[in-house]
Each structure stands twice: as structure tokens, then as C-alpha cells.
Amino acid sequence: MKFIKYSLAALLAALVIAAVTAHIKREALALSIANSILSGSDFVVTDLAIDRLNTHELHFSRLDLQQSGGARIELRDLQLPLALPDTTISSVSIGSVAYLPAAEQGAPTSLTDLLDLALNLPDAFGDISVYASQVILPDWPVLDELDWHSFERGQLLTLTVESMDIELEGKMLDAGHYSVTMAASRATVEPDITLELQLERLAKGYVADGSTMLELDATLELLRELNFIADDALVVAGRLSGPAHLDIETDDAAEVRALVTLARDAETAIGYASADGLRLQTAGAEVYELATTYPALTWRVTAGSLSAAAATDSIDNIELQLASVVCDSGLQCQLALDASMPAVTLDGTSASDVSVTGQLTADFADTLRVTLEAASLSAKTLAGESWSIASLQLVKQQDLLIRFGEAGLEASGKSLQLQLQDLKVGTDLVATLPLTLRDFSLATDELRTSGGFDIAASGASLTYGASSVVMPRVSGSFKLFANQDDALAGEVHATLGSSGQSLEGALNITLDPGRTTVQIDSASLNFDKSALSKRLRRWPHAWDLVAGRVLVQGQFEIGDGSALTGTAEVRLADVGGHYNDIAATGISGTLPIRIEATNSIQVGPETLQIELIDVGVLIEKLRASVAFDSSRSIARIEALGFSLLGGTVAAAPFDYRLQDASANLNVSLHAIQLPLMAQLADFEDIEVSGTVSGELPVEIEGTNVRIVGGKLTSDAPGGVIRYSPGATSTDTSALGLATKALSNLHYESLTSDVTYTRAGDLVLKMRLKGTNPEYDPLQPVILNLGVENNIPQLLRSLQASRDIEDIIEQRH
């Protein structure tokens, strides 16, 4: 302390001599004399200008000092009262003091050394008064009306910072012990901020204990004026008070730690309000720990658990639980978040029972920016204009980030596993999807999102009306973005099942008020000779697709009332498949599909072609015009025709009723080859030639087929039947005579009644008329024969000898 006293005495002597010299207009000599006297101190006078000098006053208009480290102190309007020859300084008045740090700062002065200096000023100066109208420091608001008084073992400092009047008093109690009190107010009788501390000097710094009280609105205003927090960031009210403990270290970090226990009064509220409508109010934590560093004056506040409530212009009553809260300078906070919202409505989408947890980072600078990591999410009853979800849950995530700021909402994630329960589009389409998003990104300001996706077959379902579809495993990628017309457009590429089948195409989506339009451009499904049932989980259907390609083009709209309408074109290209044991190949055709506002589906009419159907008997070159009306559950079949057993078969137009799987149709047969029929039935010892034609009335009820009153007639000129069972020519029985007649029967007429029972028994009652030239070519032969066979058994025996997929593969 003696060093300070002697340095100030030397400075005063230097100033007096310099003033006298300058008064006779020799300022260069004055500077030389002043700096000669200050030699060995930490100051150099670089410039001075004196206004007046007399026996009781010394007045400088300008006095500039420079420290050895490069920092400068500029004093303006400096007045020193004199009582020469006494050089004791009793008061100093300064118009302004500006401290300009060195361009290249060295190591900062120890915080402990600064406190040593500040707390021991009364011992160094005794009774003295210093007044400065303004004190200008870098990165600080101007300090106005600074008035410092030193008296025996004590000092008092008053100043004004912006709108806040501050009074600071320090006392030296005994060696190494001090008391400091501070009060700040905004022209009020009672102070808005108080601090009372007892400080003790330790080997490594200082320790302080005491109490504090904060009127929150005044404290917030002071922090804003000191540029510690951004304008319009926090909204506070009420009072916090309680004990305070500070540890002031002397290590390289020059850290100050403060543990403050604050009790909230009944009206206390700490919150946040932003220009975009977010409002946040906290409650709960009473213990806060403050850490700051010197000389940067960065700070960190930590707290345990906090309860909070938040709201926005569109979301009310957001209940928050905050844990492990850490806030740094500039109000950058990290915390564990658990939020729940009973009801949410945002941009036309509503949700209930929304829950979000995760690690949150919030930057409350000029605008709020939020990043959410390690998050989980669940919600119930999400709904938009034309869609709804019974529940949504984020089951698992990896590297999930959610950011909210001036750029809007941004989200990304390495992997997001979601469970969508009862996703309903329109009135009849319902899906439950275990959905995983990969390398997902979303930006609402640019209206873009992209990533990969997987839909697991396990737990997935898709229902349209009364029809259910077993969902396969689907994986692929998607990209959605705002096009030049500000409509949402995008592309989807997908693989169905494993690597044998692929579904790919492009979707153009347009979102207009009250209407969503989806354009499907050339979506294709390729089977690559691999059965669909082998790619899907628990395939329950009797039918399967094995080969070929399906292409889809169309446009659909979801309008007011969630009505789904649209048209599509489904093109089948050389598709192969089977229904139970019935194989089909070469299925081709283009089917127009229409979905009307009543949610009815109309298909066709359009011609469908099938090159081959193997029911045990080969049906070839099938053609039919097909039309379907879901509102009536009826498929209309017209122009049905195909090749069978060397002849042709055609059917008059008929309706197939899907509700009970029934139909009535009249079938015309033309030129059916009898040799092929005999070969099919595997009759022994018989040869036959000729063809037959006829009419068969067919009734279909579910899996049952019935024919009653069918007729078959041979085609001219007839044919030959040769039957050689090995019987002798001497047999005169009726059977023997019939056998003899059939040994070489040249028939000119063959007619048959045809009956087919629900049990699958085919009964033919035939009448043959002709001659046997080997016995009597002029004697007519007329025979009545009955033939009966179980057709399902016959077909099963034929089907058992071949493999369905081999047949399809051979045809492709």
C-alpha cells in the first residue's frame, strides 16, 4: 500500500511542476520534467494541457497517461485543489475518464490482486474524495456520476449505470477480513438489488458469504443495459432472496463461483417471451450456482430440476419438467426436457396427449433457436383435413436433432423408428405402419424433406373398405420439395420385399386449401420370376404373382370431407401367377380405374388377355372384357373366349357377384376335339375322332360349379370310334353286341346331355348313330351310353404331375 501512496505523491509533484512549466508555454519541457519525476513508476505522461494554475487550484483540460503494457488513460477536465506546499490529495474532480486497453493484451492482472487493491484503498489513501462525471470502459455502458470517498478503514462508491443508481460500501474489519454491501435502485425508496458479503482473504483467493435480494424486473433491466442478455428475451416479475456463497480463485481460469439459494415469493415469475409468440414461465428450483471468469466476464448458471409452463400463439398449456439446467453467457441453455401437451393445433393439424423428452439446447439470443437431441415422442389422435392417426410413437432414434429458429423448423436424424397406428386417409383407407426413417432431414422454411424409409412387414396392415392387404416389407427413399408454383412435389423410390421385386415411381403432390392432389407417374412393380408370396410375410391369399411387370399411372385427390377421388391406369405386362393349383401366364391388358366421391371403385371396361391357364387342362388365348363396380360388388364380364381341347369356348355377357361369389352364364363350345377328350380321361382300348360343339348353362356359387341341361352335338361329317376291350366275337349278350358295334363304329351323329353336380361329378348321357362296315355297312347302329367321371379328382391327378412355377417359368 505504501507503494501506491508514494506513487501518487510523486505523480502530484510531477503534475505541479509540469503545470508551472506549461504555464510559461513550454509544454515539451513540462512533459520531460513530469516523466523524469515518474521514472520507475508504471506511468508515462504522453500529453497534457493546463487551463489555469494558482495557489489553491490546478486544472488540466487534458492529461493522457500510458502504462508500460500499452494501455492508456485519458483524463479530461481534471481539477486538483492545492494547499501548497502541502502535497496531500484530499479531492479530485474529473470531467471524464476513458480507459483504452493495449492493442495486444498481455496476461490479465490477477483478480485476487485487484481485490487486494480495491479492498485496501482506504489504507492507501486515507481521507480522499474522487468524482468523475463519466467513466468510459470498453464493452461497458457509460458509468455516470461516479463518486468515491475513502475514509478511515472504509470507502463508499456511488454511480449511475443507465437508469440504475448503485451504492457500494466496503469496510476493513481486521487483517484479511472485509465487509461489502451493495444496493441498487431505480429512483425508488427501497432498493431493487441488495448484496451483503463478508470476505476473507485466503492463500488462493477470497471466500465470501452473505445474502442477496433481487427485484427481478429491475435486475433484468440492469443485465440488459450491461449487455449481459439480449433485449426482449426474458420476462420476469417478483422477488428472489436468500443466502449467497462465493469462491474467488486465483488459478489460470480466474474463476468466480457463486452458490446462491434463492427463495421465491408468491408472486415470483421467471419467463421468456419472443416476438414469434412463444411464452415460457418457470417455477421450482431454489438453488442456483453461478460461475463467471475474469476478465472475459463470461458466466454460467446451473440449477437442478424446474417445473415450467409454456404456450405459443397456437399451442396452450405446455407442461414442462426441466432437469440439469445449465445456462451460459448470451442465454444459451442446455437441459433435459420432459414436455406434455394435452391438446395441440398447428397449421391445420391437431393432436392430443403429446409427450416429448430429450436433451435440449436453447439459444435465447436475438431469436430463439432450439436443438433437441436423444428425443422420444408420442402423440394421440393426430388429424388434418383429410387424414388422421390414432397414435404416433417414436420408438427409437439415433442422432435426432430438432432445431427451431428464424429459419423455421429444421430436423434431422440418422434413424427414426416410428409406430403409426391406424393412419386413415379419406374415409376408407386405413394403415398401421412400423415406419423407420433413415438419414432424414426436414426444413420448413424451404419446404423440403428427404431421406430413406423402411416399412417392416411385421405389424404392418393396409385396409380399404372391407378389403385387407398384407403389407410387405417396403424400403426406399423419398424427396419432397416446393416446386416453382410453391406446390409440394416429390419423388418416391421403393423396393418391395427383398431383392426379387421392386416398386418404383414418382409422386407429384400438390397441396391446395381443401384439396390434396397426388400424381403417380409410371410406378412399376417387377416380379423378376420370384413369387410374391415368398417376399411377403404370412401371405394369406389363394392367389400369387410370380412373373411379369405391373405399371401404374394416375391422379388422385383428397378434397373436403376427406373424399378420395381419382383415376388410374394399371397396365399388366406378361404377368404370371396362380390361384390355388391353377396356373396362369401371359396376363396382359390395361385396366382403367376410377375412384368416385362415394368412395366406390370402378374398373374398366377393358380387354384382359391371358395366354395360358393350366387347370390340369390347358386353357389358351383367353380374352375378356372386364368391368368392376365396388358399389354393387359386381364384375361384368363380356366377350369371354378361349381355346380348349383343340376347339374354342365363348360365353355370353354375365355378372360375377363378389358378395356371394356367384354367377350364371351360358357357355358355347365349338369344335372340341374328341381325341383330346379321350386322352384327357385316359380311356383304355379306345380310339376316337371327330369334334363336338354345344351349349352349357353354368351356375357358380362360391367354390361350387353346376351344369344342368347342357347339350353337346357332333360336328359333320361325324367320326370313328374303335373300342377293343379284348372280348370274343361269340359274345351274344347286349354288352357283347354293343362292344362288337363299337369295335369300328363310323358315327354320323353323337349327341349328349351334360350334367355337372356340385360334388364335381360330370355325367354324359350320349346317343350314337352310325354303322360298322366290318359287320353290316347297311345296318344302322344306335347306341345309348352313359359316361361318368369326377372332374376335380381327374384334374388333381393331372396337376400332380407338374409344378406350377415351372410351367410359368417355361412360358416366360
HUBELWO-V166608 format. One record per helix or strand. SS is the DSSP state (a for helix, b for strand). FROM is the first residue (numbers start at 1). TO is the last residue. If there is no record, write none. Layout:
ss: [SS,SS]
from: [FROM,FROM]
to: [TO,TO]
//
This chain:
ss: [a,a,b,b,b,b,b,b,a,a,b,b,b,b,b,b,b,a,b,b,b,b,b,b,b,b,b,b,b,b,b,b,b,b,b,b,b,b,b,b,b,b,a,b,a,b,b,b,b,b,b,b,b,a,b,b,b,b,a,b,b,b,a,a]
from: [2,27,43,57,72,83,86,91,111,121,128,143,154,164,177,193,205,216,234,239,255,263,269,279,287,299,306,318,332,349,368,387,401,408,429,448,461,467,474,488,502,515,532,543,560,564,582,601,618,634,647,654,662,674,686,691,704,719,734,745,761,776,791,804]
to: [23,37,53,67,81,83,86,100,119,125,136,151,161,174,185,202,215,225,237,248,261,264,273,283,293,303,311,328,346,364,383,398,405,425,443,455,464,470,482,496,512,526,535,558,562,579,595,614,629,644,651,657,673,681,688,701,714,723,742,756,772,790,799,811]
//
